[in-house]
Amino acid sequence: MIGCYGRFEKVPFKVFRAEAQKCQQLQSLCENDAQFSERARSLYDAIKLPMRATMGSAGYDFCAPFDFTIQPGDSIVIPTGIRIDIPEGAVLLCLPRSGSGFKYGVKLANSVAVIDSDFFNPDTGSEGHILLKMMNHDCKDSVSFSAGEGIAQGILLQYISMPEYDNEQWESRGVLERVGGFGSTDDQTVEKPKRRKLFGTRRNN
């Protein structure tokens, strides 16, 4: 994408494990915590970074990290094990893959997941783990996905923001730094912004 440079990478294993542990379908396959940790590590090691299927593809395909089934009218939160490091002025939009939505009625619970450039920020402890809450809107049939199968697609875009000084309210909110993950922009707590370094030093998984 012209003018925007970024990269996908895995979150640390402990972050993936913590979110995977909340998935009842995955938990039910393990008899104890040690067995779950071993299985989670195996799944984590097999996670592939999102890629475009063809040169003309706009979306980067996110794949299922494990087998799962969504019953009619039900939903499930999938920990992708993925985060993205992108500069200010860029955003990642996560959408359902056309096949999943058109054929099976499987959609994201929030329709479009907006991943801001500061969602991953080591300076504030925000790990940037991308979670996908998928819903089965079909009223009759369950839908199953296999590990490694595409479940969503992410599209990178550049955006334009208005000057904060145009509105006093946004001046007080828009210049603060994010603390936390989903929904954290509604509860700003840091008074002074810090500029994140793109592609900074990485911690070991």
Buried (B, 14 or more C-beta within 10 A) or exposed (E): EEEBEBEBBBBBBEBBBBBBBEBEEBEEEBEEEEEBBEBBEEBBEEBBBBEEEEEEEEBBBBBBBBBBEBEEEEBBEBBBBBBBBBBEEBBBBBBBBEEBBEEBBBBBEEEEBEBBBBBBBBEBEBBBBBBBBBBBBBEEEEBEBEEEBBBBBBBBEEEEEEEBEEEEEBEEEBEBBBBBBEEBBEEBEEEEEEEBEEEEEEEEE
